[in-house]
Amino acid sequence: MKNIFTKLSKYILVYVMLYFLVFIITKNILNAMNMDFLKWVYVTSYSILFIGIILSCLQIIIKVKNKIVKVIVIAVEIFLLMIWGPIWIFKICLLHDKYEYIINTENKKIVAEVINFDQTNINYYEYINCFVKGTEIINSEYSPEGGSNPFEVNSD
């Protein structure tokens, strides 16, 4: 059993890139069929990608024996993290202002997407399963008050 984990851990970057490739292909297929992933799938996938890239960078640094090559690898990885780090933080911030709720109306499950910033927009989408929603907006509501979320449960 330990031998299997040792062999699998040698290729973190390959597995992360394969996962991301499958994710992108699946996302494009879903978009062609007017479907999209729910928010939690995006957050999980981006987290797996970010953690996988960091772990693979550490793995590469540990495996390199030559000191000059190791310094070059570290410099390139720091440069890439300086570029990609803010992009990932920006993506996470963009995902953070959207809240998705699965609600029941008229004996039918729908996904309510609440977008809070300066105003509150609520878009309703078809619920397909626990991973996927439709992309066509069924209904939409607008409120000029920012920060209000009718689906949020207050624990006062």
Summary of the structure (lengths in Angstrom):
residues: 156
radius of gyration: 20.6
end to end distance: 49.9
largest distance: 66.3
contacts: 371
relative contact order: 0.12
helix: 54%
strand: 26%
